[in-house]
Structure formats: C-alpha cells, structure tokens
Amino acid sequence: MAELSYREAVAAGIAQEMERDERVVFLGEDIGAAGGVFKATVGLYERFGPRRVRDTPISELAILGAAMGAAMTGLRPIAEIMFSDFLACCWDYVANEIAKTRYMTNGQFTMPLVIRTANGAGSRFGAQHSQSVENWAMAIPGIKVVAPSNPADVKGLLAAAIRDPDPVLFFEHKSLYAMKGEVPDGEWVEPLGRAKVLQQGDDITIVALAAMVPRALEAARILADEHRIFATVIDLRTLVPLDTQTVLAEVIRTGRLFTVEENPRLCGWGAEVSSIVIEECFYDLDQPVVRITTPHIPLPAADALEDAVVPSVARIVSEVLHAADFRAPVGHGR
Amino acid sequence: MSKPDTASIPAAAGTAPLRGADPHTAVASILPQDRLVLYRLLLELRYCEKRANDLFLQNLIKGTSHLALGQEAVAAGFGHAMEPDDYTFCTYRGHHHTLARGASMTGVLGELMGRECGLLGGKGGSMHLTSVKHGVMGSYAIVGGHLPIAVGAAWSAQYRGTRQVAVAFFGDGTTNIGAFHESLNLAAVWKLPVVFVCENNLYMEYTPIGNVTAVANPAADRAAAYGLPSIIVDGNDVEAVYRVAREAFALARSGGGPSLVECKTYRHSGHSRADPAKYRPPEELQAWLERDPVPAYRLRLLAAGVAEDVLRRMEDDTLKQVDEATAACKASPPPPTAVAYTDVWADGGNAWRN
C-alpha cells in the first residue's frame, strides 16, 4: 500500500493504463506541460510525451469530438473537460453523439473513451464552476457514470473506465483532490457498477456519492456516538450501471433510507434510487425515504452561503434525527 | 468537347476563380476508365435519390429526408478519389456520400423505408446512414457535429501511422457554427490528414447563405484564418471535383495537413421533405438546372468520343439496379421489435442496473 492523494491517484490510474496499452491517449486543456489546472495529471507529459498527452486549445467541441473520432477508429482516448460545468458547452457530444452512435448504427461502432471532469462545490467558485452535474449524465441512455470518493477508487475505477468498451463520464470531485488515502500497490482495477458498503449498522441506511461520502461517514459516527443510531453507509461509486442490489439489501435490513446528494434537488440521482426502493421493497420500509440534497438553486459563491446549501455533516445528522423523531423508534435493530 | 460553363454560375456563387474549370486540363489528368466510373457513380446517386423521392410520394418512406439531387458530382468526385480505408463523415444530407463509398442501394433505401434490410436495421434512419465496412463513418444530424469527429479519426490515423484520410462533408450553413472553427483550428495546429468539404448549395435550410454570412464564400473565405489556402471548385463538374479531391488527399497523405474545399453547387429540391423551396427565384433555379451535373457530364463524355450506347447501357443497368433494390426493400419485413433494445452497450444489451 502506498499513500496517495486523490489527485495523484488520477495520474497514477492514467499512467497505469497508458503503460499497458499503446492505444490509450490523453487530450485536454492544460493537461500536458502544465500538469492540469488541478495538478491531477502531473508527470504524464514528461513520461509519455506530447504524442500521447496532447494539449488542446480551449475547444470543448473539438476535444470531445476528437476523442469520439479516435475511439471509433481504434484508440482508447481519455478527454479532460476542465470543469464539469463546461460539459454544457459540448453536451452535443455527450448526449447526441458519443452516447447514441453505437445504438443508432445497430452496433457498428464501439466507443471506448473516458471523459474526466472536475465536479462539485467547496472551492467557492460560484455557479458556473461548482456544480454537481452527475444527474445530467445519468439521464442519457448510453453513457456510464462514475464518481469516486477516495484515492483507491479513483485509481481503480479510472483504470476500469479506460478498459471499458463503452463511454464513461468520470466525475472527480474538486474538494477531494487533496484527500490522502491508501492505494494498493501494483496493477489496481476496481470494476464499475459495484457500490461499496463502507460500514454496516442496523438502524438506517445512508447512500452517498463522491464528496458526500466522507460527510455521511462522519454523520454516521456522530449518530452512533451521540444518539445510539447505527447506520449502514453505502458509497454508490457508479450511477450507471447502478448497483441496486447492494442498496436494496441494506434498505431491506434497516428499513430506513437516506440519500445524501450534492446535485440540486430535481431529478437528482437519489430520486431514481428512491423510486427503485419504493417500487421494489416498499413493505420493508419503516418510514418514508428521505433525500438530503442541495436545494434547487444555482450555487452561491461566498463560503458562508455555499456551506449553508450543500449537505453538511450537521445537516445529515439533523435530518436523520428529525425523521427518526416522529417515525417508528430506532436504535433497537431489526 | 463541351464548352466550359462556369460563366453561367449565378453571381451568388461567388466570383473567385474556379479550380479545375478547364475541361481540357481536367480530362488530360483523368483516365478513360475513371470517367466511366465517375459517370456510373453519378447515375447511381441520381437514380437512387430520385427513387427515394418516389418512395416518399408513395408513403413508403416515413419521417423526413434530405435529398442531394443536384449535388451528386461532389460525392462522386470525392468518393472515387478515396482509398477503401479512408473515412467519410457526412450530414443528414448523406445518401449520396454513403452510396458513393459502395454501400448498397438496398441498404440505403431499406433504411429510409424502416425495413429490416436497412443499413442500420431500422435504428438510425435517413439522417444516420453508416456503413463502417465501406468507410462510411456516419451521417450526423446535428449541424457541424461531425467535423470534430472527423478530426479525431484523422488524429487516430496520424497516431497509428496509417495513410488514411478523413473527409467531412457539410453544407454552407455549417460554416457559421462553432464546431467548424474549432475543427479547422485543431486540424491545422496538429497537421491532421483531414479534408473539409463544403457543399455550398447557396441555402442554409430556407435562408440564402449570403444573407446570414459575413463573407461571400462561406468556407473558402474563412480558410485564411486557419493558415489554409482558399480553394473553390465547381461542384457540378465531377472531374474538377475529382482532381481537387486527389490534390487534397495527396497533401494529407504526405503529412501536409488539412484542406478546406468549397464546392459551388445547388440542390434541386427543398431542404427536406417538408420544404417546397418556393423561396428560390425561378431564374436561379433554371440556371442551375441547366448546369445539372449528370447530363452535363454525359455531354462531355460524348464530346470526348465515348459511344452513346455505352452510356445508354450504363443508364439502363443502373435503373435496373435501383429497381431491384426497390423490390428487395419492399419484400423486406419491418425490423423485429427486439432490436430496439439491443446495442446500447458494447455487450449488445441495454442494462443500466443489476
């Protein structure tokens, strides 16, 4: 095991795959000589050279279009879109071209490409550089959606995304880039589509994603220590494919589901998870599902405002206690 | 030898000199067998497209369609100049480009008719014709969407060290969309083997391109911004197109980077099925119909000494080919509904959850 930061794990995952597969190429703005604006790709340009690590102009259409054309003709490109907000500039490629071309051509193409992008709040960048847009991507048939919460998953899931024969939108969380964690030595690949149960408790199930995972874990610690409410915490890791079986099993065991979502409320990923739970294990529920989300507002810039609206540890604790107060008693296991 | 007809191109087509407009020069560099192939291609594209129109009128083709009647010389000239492993990327007006690479008429008409025999099994339709085995890397229905994709295919060819060239065909309207400019810049900076071919048919959907564009030649006048020469060709002269295509491909294969070619042409019908094209001045339409690329080339071949019965036999054969394809399509069943659920993913399925 080596301790890597989340940003170092990005470069490590890319390097691992570029080393083993000459077809893997990487393009984006400032990714090469500059090492990335988040310093997540430091060293790749020096190691693999300008032929495989290509700096582009500020041309999001050309970046994703070029990645697609390369993927259709035998390469396995990784494209960086610097901020996930900028996906709106090239959404045609995500929604109309990359995701649909295999289907429309009756399987004549495969589309093995990865779009990496920095997602989420916490940097006080305001409404056009802080969004969590994973739920946009989830709404499009034909693209896989991944959002890791820790360095080991960054490396392992990124490697799996690069090896995947389908297009993958890989959301890195800006506020996690400095996070450190153990990453297994040697070749490391984590399969897509498997949620991870980080801890098991008998009272409630909390499902979280990306930067909400460490907050859910801290909230669970407080709930256990101070309120004797014991939580299962699930890191969803991948929205498409969605590991519903892991979620359903824990919800059936605990009878209570809380989702913690950074995306704005309407049609957030938790809405789909809740819908599946309600359709498939309604009679195992002891209380309504509770979605803890950013409100349906653009994100404000000031730290006091941003912190007030994105789900916090204190808000997760408070929402759990509030729901528990007037529902069936918790704390007795099931 | 028929007289060069460039003088009759309406003023709206621009006043820049036309490359390859001198038929003596053009014919001198083109072998007799090439000429017959070019004429055969023109016939196939013309007859098949006319059949598509007939099938529409019989309500056997649903949805929409964008005919390229009048623009066949661009597809034939470029198509014949391409190597089998070169890449074609085209727009929703792409029947002619798909056929020009050798895709079957049954596959094309069958896809338009929503039959099982269609190139895409009924899943793509008229606007998405694709035949990877013929190098047809797709027809794209978002204006300009395919230019960056062609750039990517050219990047891939450069990276893999092949001699393949990617060709992106597009209309004059595309020159005002951002993807056009991003693509030209990146292709020029990376010196990619890609040829951008503007089929300037004078109308951006229902609007004269000149009314909404800051320059007279919507593609060629932008070339200088990307360090590329301005190339304008008579898009109704199949040999002129063929010659320019060969030059552009030779440059791309030698590592010389991209080319941008503006072909002056005209679409004989409206933008799409819904458009009767009443906005066009009758005299303009008449002037261009007199420059119809198919009969013009027939006259040129006759003048060059090709026997008329050779051409007539070719015409009869092509019509028979279209009739046979039509019959095959009418006999083909609709696709089984099961295919609506296949090939979202590379594993052939559509599962998004466990």
Interface residues (C-beta under 8 A of the other chain):
Chain A: V25 R51 R54 T56 P57 S59 L61 A62 I63 L64 G65 A66 A67 M68 G69 A70 A71 M72 T73 G74 L75 P77 D92 Y93 N96 E97 T101 R102 Y103 M104 T105 N106 G107 Q108 F109 T110 M111 P112 P141 G142 P165 D166 G193 V240 P241 L242 D243 T244 Q245 I276
Chain B: Y87 L119 L120 G121 K123 G124 H128 T130 S131 V132 M137 G138 Y140 I142 G145 H146 L147 P148 I149 A150 V151 G152 A153 A154 W155 S156 A157 Y159 R160 A166 G178 A179 E182 S183 N185 L186 V189 W190 V339 T342 D343 V344 W345 A346 D347 G348 N350 A351 W352 R353 N354
